[in-house]
Amino acid sequence: MREIIKKLQNDIERYDKILFFDSPKLLRELCRDGAMKSREQKVLVLSTGRGSFEEGNFTFRQLTDSEARLLKALYDTYDFSDKFVLVAERACYAGLYNFVATGLLSREDMVRALLGEW
């Protein structure tokens, strides 16, 4: 547990944003549609569903299921920082995912909102 906490602290210092996807399905959709395009910000994307690789300013890191559970538990601890963002596919009507699912927001605009580019 200490190892992942230390890694997260280092990542918060190293990256402009950390996007933690609890749903590999949503991340696949964003990547497939080209919404995860290279931007000026250095972004770390965490998920259980994709391998680890770099693409432009995006670094994708695959997590084990136990690492993902621990990060979900730690999320509230790092809520003070706007750098660590949990992107969840929950039944929350005001959530970004729901706006995309209902067509009110494009996937590209969702990524822009997550990165604070609005």
N, C-alpha and C positions, 0 to 999 in steps of 0.2 A: 504494500500500500504506500509506503514512504517513497518508493521508487517512482510510482506514477504521479504522486503529488509533486515531487521534485521536477519531474519531466514537464508537468503542466505549468509550474512556476517559470521554468526556463522558456517554455513555448510562449507564455504570455509576454515575456520580455522580448523575445525574438521576432514575433509576428505582430502585424497590425490588427489582425482579426483571427479568431479561431472559431470555425463553424463546426459544431458537433451535431451530426445528423443521426437521430435515433431510428430513422427509417432508410435503409439502403435503397428502397424503391424510389423515394423522392430524389435522392442524390443521383441515381441512374437517369431519371427523367430530366433533371437539370443539365447533366452532362451531355445526354443525347441531343437535347435541343440547342446546345451551344450557349446556354445561359451562363455557364461557368467560364467566361472568357477572361483572358489575361487583363489585369487592371494594374494601376499603379501601386495599390496596396499589396503587401506581402500577406498571403492568406494561407492558414493551415486548415485543411478539411479532414475531420475525423469521422470515421464510419466503420461499421463491421462488414460492409458489403463490397468494398473495392480494395484492390491491392494498394501498395505503397508506391507512389511515383510522383514526379513533378511535371507540371505543365504550365509554362509561363510563370506567373507570380503565385500560382496555386501549388501547394504541396499537399498531396493526398496521403493520409496515413491510415492503414487498416488497423482496427482494434480487435482484440479478442472479446468474446461476450462478457467475460469477467471484468475486463478493463472498461467496457462500455457501461456496465452496471455501476462500477465505482465512480466513473465520471458523472453519471446521472445523479448519484448521491452527493457528489461534491459540487454540483452545479450551483446550488444555493449559496455555498461558501464563497464562490467567486462572482456572485450576482452583482457585487459592487462595481465590477469592471465591465465596461461595454465591449471588451475585447473577446470575451468567451460567451458565445451565443449557442444556445440549444435550439435546434430546428426540429420540432416535434410534429409528428403526424397524429394529432389528437383531435377528438371531436370538440373543438373549440371554435365557435362560430366567428369570433373576431380574430382568429389566427391567420397568419400569412398563408399557410397551406390551404386553408379553406377558401381564401380569396382566389388562389390559383385554381383550385378545384372547381369553383363556381364560375370562373372566367372573368372575374372582376380585376384580376391582376395577372400580368404575364409572368412567366418564369424569370425572364430577364429582369423585370422590375422587382421581383421578389429578391433576387440576388443583390440588386442595387440597394434595396431597403436594408437587407441584412448587413451590408458593408457600410451603411451610413452615407451613401452617395446621393441622397435626396436632400 
